[in-house]
Structures are given as structure tokens and as C-alpha cells.
Amino acid sequence: MLELDAVQTLALAGLTLFLGYALCRAIPVLSRYNLPAPVVGGLVVALAVLVAHTQDTTLFTLDTSLQTPLMIAFFTTIGVNASVALLKISGRQVLLFLALASGFAVVQNLLGILVATGFGLHPLFGVLAGSTTLTGGPATGLAFAPLFEEAGVAGAESVALASAMAGIVCGGLIGGPVVTMLIRRFQLRTPEPAPDAAAADAMAAVVAGGVDDPAPDEAAREFGALKSIVVILVAMWLGSWVSAGISATGLTLPAYVGAMLVGALIRNIDDRTGWIGLPVRTTDLIGNICLALFLAVALMNLKLWELAGLATPLLVNLALQVLIVALFCGVVFRLMGRDYDAAVMGGGFVGFMLGTTANAMAVMRTLVERYGPAPRAFLVAPLVGAFFIDFTNALVITGFINFWH
């Protein structure tokens, strides 16, 4: 048995990441449905650990002390990228779309609770298999898993992985067909004229992850990376105090909430003053690296045997969740304008309410390649799916946990 320290554990996580990327390249279906490479690689290692467990063998022990800092760093970058100024881009539609997504997150949890209760499970099992992992994806599911364990949900990390993975696959599968039915039924067409240059530039910036100075030289890139790292660390430092203060009131919160709020505050002050000049793409890159390593470490440490007996409740919950999000896509279509852009937004809605923003973008890209551009959809859906829903979903999940804890 290998006994790995924190650095060795992180090194193994890096190797696991590259295994995931290699598998995604070698097996096209994995990339077609936007399965994250860290999850693929981590799942392979977790399955190997499961096989060894059935033989009463332990492959390794991990020092996961860096797992939580990596997770907090990722969610801090989500906060840093959540600029209120972005709401000015199709602001009313963004707010309406966010309200629909946040409200549907509550519906996902209520449905999950009904399924869990029907199977005699803890009600919070339904919340974990609801918006925590479907709207939130694997990162949010694993971040909240310790709180669900404390509240009485056994094997919360394994449940989070299973639910998130299944949701990602379903989000990639059903978004396109559901919206295609809407497009054909209402004979929808791409809007004319094409978007003006400003809207196109804004759309590109949102999809790319923000606006940076064009083609900075090497020294500027290094200084920008340093600024991003320091801002993230300072936000994590101050955020720990914010989280401690909130927890002192009796609220149960995941460790990242304070840092995410501080990150958002720093970003919006910088937007107004320009004091820091945060390089958004660089911050986003750092966040993605932290997320990949966090997921790899978390998944390597999963105990998949804890899922025994939970397969049926998870499958029933997933089937009902898929059905209700497909039906709600029609509501999104009507409230967002009953036009072609609104239909494509519905595809994005299905993608990130069951999986991740990558699912949403893949579904929408497939639709526009076939039916034509949908500029408003590509302004609204990424803003909500990539930035703002993480804030509101965290509040929704926290509310349910504190109600039942």
C-alpha cells in the first residue's frame, strides 16, 4: 500500500488528469457529451480502488489536505468573474433567465426530496441529487458533500459523483432534441439582421471568459498572473473570516461561500475604479486548473461501494428530473420571447440545469450550426450558467440544508 503525502497526492492527481484527457481523446463519445477529463480520469482510479476493495486490498492512502484549498480557490475565481457590469449586456433578459434557473433549482430539490422520501431515504439525499449536482455539477456536489454527510446523508461524495455524471450525459443528450421540436413546431428562424459589432464583441468576450488587454507581452502576462494569484489568495483569506462570521449566526455554509463573495466584491470594485486591472482570462485559467486538480483528488478518494443500494433511487430521480426539465424548457421558451433565440436559450437551460456550462454551450453550438446564429442566446445563457447561477444555487442549497439539519 502506498502512503502518499500532500505533494505526492497532488502529483498523482496530475497523472490522473492526463489519463482523463487521453481517454477523452481516444474515446470520442466522452468528449461528445462533454464529460470533464478530471472526472473521467478520477473515475477510472476510483473504479480501480473499488476492484481492490472487493479483494480486501487498499491501493493507497491519500493526504487530501490540499483538496479544500483547491476547491475554495476555484469558487473564488467564480466570484471574481461575476461582474455586475455583465448584467448590462441584455440585462433584463439575464435577470429573467437567472430567476427562471434559480426557481427551477428549488423545483429540482423539491422533486428530489419527494423521491428520497418515497424510498425511505433522508430528505437531503434528494437535495444532493437535485440542484446540488444537476445545476451545480460535480464541483458543487463535491464541495457540499461534507455538509450532507454531517446532516446524515451516507456516502454523499459517491452519490454526488454518480448524480453529476449521469446529469452531464443526459444534459448533452436531450437538449438538442427538445429544442429541435420547438423550432420545428413553431417554424422558428434565425433573427435578421445579424448582430452589430458591439454585440458580437460582447458575446465573444462572455464566451471566452472576459476581456483582457490584447496580446500582452511576457512581462505583462507574468504580472497579470501574479495579480490574479494574489487577489485569489487575499479573497480566500478574507473570505475565511466572512464564512466564520456567517457560521457564527448558526447558518451551515460550504467553505467557499465567503471567499466567493469577497472575490465578487473585489471584482466589482475593480470594475468601477480600475485600481487592480484584473486579467479575467488569466483568473479563469487559474480557476480551471484548481478545479481540475480538486476534482481529480476528490474522485481518487471516492468510496464507490457506498453506492450499493442507492442505484434505484438515483435512476428514478434522474428520470423524473430529465422529464421535468424538458417540460420546463417550454416555459423558458415562452417567457424568454417565443422566438428562435428563446428556443436556443432553452437548449442552454437544459444543458446547464442537468450538467455544466460546457453542456449548454455544446447544445447551443449544435443548434446554431444547423439552424443559424442566435446572438442573444449566446449573450444570456453563458452569463447565467457560468457565473450567476453558482451564487443563487449555493443560497438555495444552503437554505434546504439549514431547514433539515
C-alpha positions as CSV (number, residue, x, y, z in Angstrom):
1,M,0.0,0.0,0.0
2,L,1.3,3.5,-0.9
3,E,1.1,6.2,1.7
4,L,1.1,9.5,-0.1
5,D,1.7,12.9,1.4
6,A,0.1,16.1,0.1
7,V,2.5,16.8,-2.7
8,Q,2.6,13.1,-3.8
9,T,-1.2,13.1,-3.8
10,L,-1.3,16.2,-6.0
11,A,1.2,14.6,-8.3
12,L,-1.0,11.5,-8.6
13,A,-3.9,13.8,-9.3
14,G,-1.9,15.4,-12.1
15,L,-1.3,12.0,-13.7
16,T,-4.9,11.1,-13.3
17,L,-5.8,14.3,-15.1
18,F,-3.7,13.4,-18.1
19,L,-5.2,9.9,-18.1
20,G,-8.6,11.5,-18.3
21,Y,-7.5,13.8,-21.2
22,A,-6.1,10.8,-23.0
23,L,-9.3,8.8,-22.6
24,C,-11.4,11.7,-23.8
25,R,-9.2,11.9,-27.0
26,A,-9.2,8.1,-27.5
27,I,-13.0,7.6,-26.9
28,P,-15.0,10.2,-28.9
29,V,-18.2,9.6,-27.0
30,L,-16.7,11.0,-23.9
31,S,-15.9,14.4,-25.5
32,R,-19.2,14.4,-27.5
33,Y,-21.1,14.5,-24.2
34,N,-18.7,16.9,-22.5
35,L,-17.6,14.6,-19.8
36,P,-14.9,16.5,-17.9
37,A,-11.5,14.9,-18.2
38,P,-10.7,15.2,-14.5
39,V,-13.9,13.3,-13.8
40,V,-13.1,10.6,-16.4
41,G,-9.6,10.0,-15.1
42,G,-10.7,10.2,-11.5
43,L,-13.5,7.7,-12.1
44,V,-11.0,5.2,-13.6
45,V,-8.9,5.4,-10.4
46,A,-11.9,5.2,-8.2
47,L,-13.0,2.1,-10.1
48,A,-9.6,0.5,-9.6
49,V,-9.9,1.3,-5.9
50,L,-13.3,-0.3,-5.9
51,V,-12.0,-3.5,-7.5
52,A,-9.1,-3.6,-5.0
53,H,-11.6,-3.1,-2.1
54,T,-13.6,-6.2,-3.3
55,Q,-10.3,-8.1,-2.9
56,D,-9.8,-6.7,0.6
57,T,-6.8,-4.7,-0.7
58,T,-6.0,-1.0,-0.2
59,L,-4.1,0.5,-3.1
60,F,-3.1,3.8,-1.4
61,T,-3.9,6.3,1.3
62,L,-4.1,9.9,0.3
63,D,-3.3,13.2,2.1
64,T,-6.2,15.3,0.9
65,S,-5.2,18.4,2.9
66,L,-4.9,20.5,-0.4
67,Q,-8.3,19.4,-1.7
68,T,-10.2,22.1,0.2
69,P,-7.9,25.0,-0.7
70,L,-8.1,24.0,-4.4
71,M,-11.9,23.9,-4.2
72,I,-12.1,27.3,-2.5
73,A,-9.7,28.8,-5.0
74,F,-11.9,27.6,-7.9
75,F,-15.0,29.1,-6.4
76,T,-13.2,32.3,-5.6
77,T,-12.4,32.7,-9.3
78,I,-16.2,32.2,-10.0
79,G,-16.7,35.2,-7.7
80,V,-14.0,37.2,-9.3
81,N,-15.6,36.7,-12.7
82,A,-19.1,37.6,-11.5
83,S,-19.2,41.2,-12.6
84,V,-22.4,43.2,-12.1
85,A,-21.4,45.1,-15.2
86,L,-22.0,42.0,-17.3
87,L,-25.7,42.3,-16.4
88,K,-25.8,45.4,-18.6
89,I,-25.5,43.1,-21.6
90,S,-29.1,42.1,-22.2
91,G,-29.6,42.9,-18.5
92,R,-33.3,42.3,-18.3
93,Q,-33.1,39.0,-20.1
94,V,-30.2,37.9,-18.0
95,L,-32.1,38.6,-14.8
96,L,-35.2,36.8,-16.1
97,F,-33.2,33.8,-17.2
98,L,-31.4,33.8,-13.8
99,A,-34.7,33.9,-12.0
100,L,-36.0,31.0,-14.0
101,A,-32.9,29.0,-13.4
102,S,-32.9,29.8,-9.6
103,G,-36.6,28.9,-9.3
104,F,-36.1,25.7,-11.2
105,A,-33.2,24.8,-8.8
106,V,-35.8,24.9,-6.0
107,V,-38.1,22.6,-8.0
108,Q,-35.3,20.2,-8.6
109,N,-34.7,19.9,-4.9
110,L,-38.4,19.5,-4.0
111,L,-38.7,16.7,-6.6
112,G,-35.6,15.1,-5.3
113,I,-37.0,15.2,-1.7
114,L,-40.2,13.5,-2.9
115,V,-38.2,10.7,-4.5
116,A,-35.9,10.3,-1.4
117,T,-38.9,10.2,0.9
118,G,-40.6,7.7,-1.3
119,F,-37.6,5.4,-0.9
120,G,-37.3,6.0,2.8
121,L,-34.1,8.0,2.5
122,H,-33.0,11.2,4.2
123,P,-34.8,14.2,2.5
124,L,-31.4,15.8,1.9
125,F,-30.5,12.9,-0.3
126,G,-32.9,14.5,-2.8
127,V,-31.3,17.9,-2.5
128,L,-27.9,16.3,-3.1
129,A,-29.3,14.5,-6.2
130,G,-31.2,17.7,-7.1
131,S,-29.8,21.2,-7.8
132,T,-26.6,20.4,-5.9
133,T,-25.2,18.1,-8.5
134,L,-27.5,18.7,-11.5
135,T,-27.4,22.5,-11.6
136,G,-24.2,22.7,-9.7
137,G,-22.3,19.9,-11.4
138,P,-19.5,17.7,-9.9
139,A,-17.6,20.6,-8.3
140,T,-20.6,22.0,-6.3
141,G,-21.7,18.4,-5.4
142,L,-18.3,17.5,-4.0
143,A,-17.9,20.9,-2.3
144,F,-21.2,20.4,-0.4
145,A,-20.7,16.7,0.2
146,P,-19.2,17.1,3.7
147,L,-22.2,19.2,4.8
148,F,-24.6,16.5,3.6
149,E,-22.5,13.8,5.4
150,E,-22.8,15.8,8.6
151,A,-26.6,16.2,8.1
152,G,-27.0,12.4,7.8
153,V,-26.6,11.5,4.0
154,A,-24.3,8.5,4.0
155,G,-21.8,8.3,1.1
156,A,-22.5,11.8,0.0
157,E,-19.4,12.1,-2.2
158,S,-20.2,9.0,-4.1
159,V,-23.8,10.0,-4.6
160,A,-22.6,13.4,-5.8
161,L,-20.4,11.9,-8.4
162,A,-23.0,9.4,-9.7
163,S,-25.7,12.0,-9.9
164,A,-23.5,14.7,-11.5
165,M,-22.0,12.3,-14.1
166,A,-25.5,11.0,-15.1
167,G,-26.8,14.6,-15.3
168,I,-24.0,15.6,-17.6
169,V,-24.7,12.8,-20.0
170,C,-28.4,13.5,-20.0
171,G,-27.9,17.2,-20.4
172,G,-25.9,16.6,-23.5
173,L,-28.4,14.1,-24.9
174,I,-31.8,15.8,-24.6
175,G,-31.1,19.5,-25.0
176,G,-30.8,19.3,-28.8
177,P,-33.9,17.1,-29.5
178,V,-36.1,19.1,-27.2
179,V,-35.3,22.4,-28.8
180,T,-35.4,20.9,-32.3
181,M,-39.1,20.0,-31.6
182,L,-39.8,23.6,-30.6
183,I,-38.0,25.1,-33.7
184,R,-40.0,22.8,-36.0
185,R,-43.3,23.2,-34.2
186,F,-43.2,27.0,-34.3
187,Q,-41.3,27.2,-37.6
188,L,-38.7,29.4,-36.0
189,R,-35.9,31.2,-37.9
190,T,-32.6,32.9,-37.0
191,P,-33.1,36.7,-36.4
192,E,-32.3,39.3,-39.0
193,P,-30.3,41.4,-39.3
194,A,-27.1,40.0,-37.8
195,P,-25.9,41.4,-34.5
196,D,-23.9,44.6,-34.6
197,A,-20.2,44.6,-33.9
198,A,-20.6,45.7,-30.3
199,A,-23.0,42.8,-29.5
200,A,-20.7,40.4,-31.3
201,D,-17.7,41.5,-29.4
202,A,-19.6,41.3,-26.1
203,M,-20.8,37.8,-27.0
204,A,-17.2,36.7,-27.8
205,A,-15.9,38.1,-24.6
206,V,-18.5,36.4,-22.5
207,V,-18.0,33.0,-24.1
208,A,-14.2,33.4,-23.8
209,G,-14.4,34.3,-20.2
210,G,-13.9,38.0,-20.0
211,V,-11.9,40.8,-21.6
212,D,-8.2,41.2,-21.2
213,D,-5.7,43.5,-22.7
214,P,-4.9,42.3,-26.3
215,A,-1.7,40.4,-26.8
216,P,0.2,41.4,-23.7
217,D,4.0,40.9,-23.7
218,E,5.6,38.3,-21.5
219,A,6.3,40.7,-18.5
220,A,2.7,41.9,-18.6
221,R,1.4,38.3,-18.6
222,E,3.6,37.4,-15.6
223,F,2.4,40.5,-13.7
224,G,-1.2,39.8,-14.6
225,A,-0.9,36.2,-13.4
226,L,0.7,37.4,-10.2
227,K,-2.2,39.9,-9.7
228,S,-4.7,37.1,-10.2
229,I,-3.0,34.8,-7.8
230,V,-2.6,37.4,-5.1
231,V,-6.3,38.5,-5.5
232,I,-7.4,34.9,-5.2
233,L,-5.3,34.3,-2.1
234,V,-6.5,37.6,-0.4
235,A,-10.1,36.8,-1.2
236,M,-9.6,33.3,0.3
237,W,-8.0,34.9,3.4
238,L,-10.7,37.5,3.9
239,G,-13.4,35.0,2.9
240,S,-12.5,32.7,5.7
241,W,-13.4,35.4,8.1
242,V,-16.6,36.1,6.3
243,S,-17.6,32.4,6.4
244,A,-16.7,32.2,10.1
245,G,-18.9,35.2,10.8
246,I,-21.8,33.8,8.9
247,S,-21.4,30.4,10.5
248,A,-21.4,32.1,13.9
249,T,-25.0,33.0,13.2
250,G,-26.0,29.3,13.0
251,L,-26.1,29.0,9.3
252,T,-24.5,26.0,7.7
253,L,-22.4,27.0,4.7
254,P,-19.8,25.4,2.4
255,A,-16.3,26.6,3.0
256,Y,-16.1,28.5,-0.3
257,V,-19.0,30.9,0.1
258,G,-17.1,33.7,2.0
259,A,-14.2,33.7,-0.5
260,M,-16.6,33.7,-3.4
261,L,-18.4,36.8,-2.0
262,V,-15.2,38.6,-1.3
263,G,-14.0,37.8,-4.8
264,A,-17.1,39.2,-6.3
265,L,-16.7,42.4,-4.2
266,I,-13.1,42.8,-5.3
267,R,-14.1,42.3,-9.0
268,N,-16.9,44.9,-8.9
269,I,-14.8,47.5,-7.1
270,D,-12.1,47.0,-9.7
271,D,-14.7,47.3,-12.5
272,R,-15.6,50.8,-11.1
273,T,-12.2,52.0,-10.1
274,G,-9.7,50.1,-12.3
275,W,-7.3,50.1,-9.4
276,I,-6.2,46.5,-9.9
277,G,-6.9,45.8,-13.6
278,L,-7.8,42.2,-13.1
279,P,-7.0,40.0,-16.1
280,V,-10.2,37.9,-16.3
281,R,-8.9,35.3,-18.7
282,T,-5.9,34.6,-16.5
283,T,-8.0,34.4,-13.4
284,D,-10.4,32.0,-15.3
285,L,-7.4,29.9,-16.3
286,I,-6.1,29.6,-12.7
287,G,-9.6,28.6,-11.6
288,N,-9.9,25.9,-14.2
289,I,-6.5,24.4,-13.1
290,C,-7.6,24.4,-9.5
291,L,-10.9,22.8,-10.4
292,A,-9.2,20.1,-12.4
293,L,-6.8,19.2,-9.6
294,F,-9.6,19.4,-7.0
295,L,-11.9,17.1,-8.9
296,A,-9.0,14.6,-9.5
297,V,-8.1,14.5,-5.8
298,A,-11.7,14.2,-4.7
299,L,-12.6,11.4,-7.2
300,M,-9.4,9.4,-6.4
301,N,-10.6,9.3,-2.8
302,L,-14.2,8.2,-3.5
303,K,-15.6,5.1,-2.0
304,L,-17.9,3.8,-4.7
305,W,-19.0,0.8,-2.7
306,E,-21.1,3.3,-0.6
307,L,-23.5,3.5,-3.6
308,A,-24.7,0.0,-3.0
309,G,-28.5,0.1,-2.7
310,L,-28.8,3.6,-4.0
311,A,-28.9,2.9,-7.7
312,T,-32.7,2.6,-8.0
313,P,-33.5,5.9,-6.2
314,L,-30.8,7.7,-8.3
315,L,-32.2,6.3,-11.5
316,V,-35.8,7.2,-10.6
317,N,-34.8,10.7,-9.5
318,L,-32.8,11.3,-12.7
319,A,-35.6,10.1,-15.0
320,L,-38.1,12.5,-13.3
321,Q,-35.6,15.3,-13.3
322,V,-35.0,14.9,-17.1
323,L,-38.7,14.8,-17.7
324,I,-39.4,18.0,-15.7
325,V,-36.5,20.0,-17.2
326,A,-37.7,19.0,-20.8
327,L,-41.2,20.2,-19.9
328,F,-39.9,23.4,-18.3
329,C,-37.9,24.2,-21.4
330,G,-41.2,25.2,-23.0
331,V,-41.8,27.6,-20.2
332,V,-38.3,29.1,-20.7
333,F,-39.1,29.4,-24.4
334,R,-42.4,31.3,-23.8
335,L,-41.1,33.7,-21.1
336,M,-37.8,34.5,-22.9
337,G,-39.7,35.7,-26.0
338,R,-41.2,32.8,-28.0
339,D,-38.6,33.3,-30.8
340,Y,-35.6,31.4,-32.2
341,D,-33.2,32.9,-29.7
342,A,-35.5,31.9,-26.9
343,A,-35.6,28.3,-28.2
344,V,-31.8,28.1,-28.3
345,M,-31.7,29.6,-24.8
346,G,-34.0,26.7,-23.8
347,G,-31.3,24.3,-25.1
348,G,-28.7,26.0,-23.0
349,F,-31.1,25.9,-20.0
350,V,-31.4,22.1,-20.3
351,G,-27.6,21.8,-20.7
352,F,-26.6,23.6,-17.5
353,M,-29.6,22.6,-15.4
354,L,-28.7,19.0,-15.8
355,G,-24.9,19.2,-16.4
356,T,-22.4,22.1,-16.9
357,T,-22.0,25.2,-18.9
358,A,-19.9,23.2,-21.3
359,N,-23.0,21.1,-22.0
360,A,-25.1,24.2,-22.5
361,M,-22.6,25.7,-25.0
362,A,-22.3,22.4,-26.9
363,V,-26.0,22.1,-27.2
364,M,-26.4,25.7,-28.4
365,R,-23.5,25.4,-30.9
366,T,-25.0,22.3,-32.4
367,L,-28.3,24.1,-32.8
368,V,-26.9,27.2,-34.4
369,E,-24.7,25.2,-36.8
370,R,-27.9,23.7,-38.1
371,Y,-30.4,26.5,-37.9
372,G,-28.4,29.7,-37.9
373,P,-27.0,32.3,-35.4
374,A,-28.7,33.0,-32.1
375,P,-26.7,36.0,-30.8
376,R,-29.0,36.9,-27.8
377,A,-28.9,33.3,-26.6
378,F,-25.1,33.3,-26.6
379,L,-25.1,36.5,-24.6
380,V,-27.6,35.4,-21.9
381,A,-27.1,31.7,-21.3
382,P,-23.3,31.7,-20.7
383,L,-23.6,34.6,-18.2
384,V,-26.2,32.8,-16.1
385,G,-24.7,29.3,-16.5
386,A,-21.1,30.2,-16.0
387,F,-21.3,32.9,-13.3
388,F,-24.5,33.9,-11.6
389,I,-26.3,30.6,-11.1
390,D,-23.5,29.4,-8.8
391,F,-24.3,32.2,-6.4
392,T,-28.1,31.6,-6.3
393,N,-27.8,27.8,-6.3
394,A,-25.5,28.0,-3.3
395,L,-28.1,30.0,-1.5
396,V,-30.8,27.5,-2.5
397,I,-28.8,24.5,-1.3
398,T,-27.8,26.2,1.9
399,G,-31.5,27.0,2.7
400,F,-32.5,23.4,2.3
401,I,-29.6,22.1,4.4
402,N,-30.3,24.5,7.2
403,F,-34.0,23.6,7.1
404,W,-33.4,19.9,7.6
405,H,-30.1,20.0,9.6
